[in-house]
Amino acid sequence: MLELSAAARQCFRQPRHAGILDLSDPGTVEARVGEPLSGDVLQLQLRIGERGCIETARFKAYGCGWLIACGENLCQRIEGRSLEQAGHFRHHELVESLEIPPAKLHCAVLAETALNAVLRALSAKPAGRANCVSNT
């Protein structure tokens, strides 16, 4: 295993966003994606508030420390953001902030893929949430 960078180690050791949300809440949506070559799996759940912002983000990961760090950092970055802002997220942000080596790039890509899958699942749900007003 490649040694984690200091930023990735922090996310790995203290993941505040690991866990699950109540899927019976109509504002909650999830997606689970996997990477066949590595066997890594990332589940991402979002709770969308009444104003259309991402109130809560949670992840579960089956894979290496880099994947856990990516799941945590992704949740930190998108929580409190509008869906539009979250839609602009790209895995390069994780690569830069966590100093992900090329051999573990698939972990960051998997995080972006999970977010895109959740946003697609959300767009398939009935509308009814207002637009988010975000200060960021």
C-alpha positions in Angstrom: 0.0 0.0 0.0 1.2 3.5 -0.9 1.8 5.6 2.2 -1.0 8.2 2.7 -0.1 11.9 2.5 -0.7 13.9 5.6 -4.0 15.3 4.4 -5.2 11.8 3.3 -4.1 10.4 6.6 -6.2 13.0 8.5 -9.3 12.1 6.5 -8.6 8.4 6.9 -8.0 8.5 10.7 -10.9 10.8 11.5 -13.7 10.3 9.0 -16.5 12.5 10.3 -18.8 11.6 7.4 -18.6 7.8 7.4 -21.9 6.2 8.0 -25.4 6.0 6.6 -28.5 8.1 6.4 -32.2 7.2 6.8 -33.3 6.3 3.2 -37.0 6.6 4.3 -36.4 10.3 4.4 -37.8 11.6 1.1 -34.8 14.1 0.8 -32.2 11.3 1.0 -30.7 9.7 -2.1 -27.9 7.3 -2.6 -25.7 5.6 -5.1 -23.1 2.8 -4.9 -20.3 2.5 -7.5 -17.5 0.1 -7.9 -14.2 -0.1 -9.7 -13.8 -3.6 -11.2 -10.0 -3.7 -11.4 -9.3 -2.8 -7.8 -12.5 -4.1 -6.3 -13.1 -0.8 -4.5 -16.7 0.2 -3.8 -18.0 3.6 -2.6 -21.5 4.3 -1.4 -22.5 7.9 -1.2 -25.7 9.3 0.4 -27.0 12.8 0.4 -29.8 14.5 2.3 -31.1 17.4 0.4 -32.7 20.2 2.6 -35.9 22.1 2.0 -33.9 24.8 0.2 -32.2 22.4 -2.2 -28.8 22.4 -0.5 -26.9 19.3 0.5 -27.6 19.3 4.2 -25.7 16.0 5.0 -23.3 13.8 3.1 -22.3 10.3 4.2 -20.2 7.6 2.7 -19.2 4.0 3.1 -16.1 2.6 1.4 -14.8 -0.8 0.8 -11.2 -0.4 -0.3 -7.9 1.1 0.6 -7.1 4.1 2.8 -7.0 6.4 -0.2 -10.6 5.6 -1.1 -11.7 6.3 2.5 -9.8 9.6 2.4 -11.5 10.4 -0.9 -15.0 9.6 0.4 -14.4 11.8 3.5 -12.9 14.7 1.6 -15.7 14.6 -1.0 -18.3 14.8 1.7 -16.5 17.7 3.4 -16.4 19.6 0.0 -20.0 19.1 -1.0 -21.9 19.4 2.4 -23.6 22.7 2.5 -23.3 23.3 -1.2 -26.0 23.7 -3.8 -26.7 20.8 -6.2 -25.4 23.0 -9.0 -22.1 23.6 -7.2 -21.8 19.9 -6.4 -22.3 19.2 -10.1 -19.2 21.1 -10.9 -17.0 19.0 -8.6 -14.2 17.2 -10.4 -11.9 14.5 -9.0 -8.8 16.8 -9.6 -9.8 18.6 -6.5 -9.2 15.5 -4.5 -6.0 14.7 -6.3 -4.6 18.1 -5.4 -5.9 18.4 -1.8 -5.0 14.8 -0.8 -1.8 14.6 -2.9 -3.0 11.4 -4.5 -0.3 9.4 -6.4 -1.0 8.3 -9.9 -1.4 4.7 -8.8 -4.4 5.7 -6.7 -6.0 8.1 -9.1 -8.9 5.6 -9.5 -10.0 6.4 -5.9 -10.6 10.0 -6.8 -12.3 9.1 -10.0 -14.6 6.7 -8.1 -15.6 9.5 -5.7 -16.5 11.8 -8.7 -18.4 8.9 -10.3 -20.4 8.3 -7.0 -21.3 11.9 -6.8 -22.5 12.0 -10.4 -24.5 8.8 -9.8 -26.2 10.4 -6.8 -27.0 13.6 -8.7 -28.5 11.5 -11.5 -30.6 9.5 -9.0 -31.8 12.8 -7.4 -32.8 14.2 -10.8 -35.0 11.1 -11.3 -36.9 11.7 -8.0 -40.0 13.9 -8.0 -39.3 17.6 -7.7 -40.4 19.7 -4.8 -37.3 21.2 -3.2 -36.7 24.9 -3.6 -33.4 26.4 -4.9 -30.5 26.5 -2.5 -29.2 29.9 -1.5 -25.5 29.3 -0.6 -22.9 31.8 0.5 -20.0 29.9 -0.9 
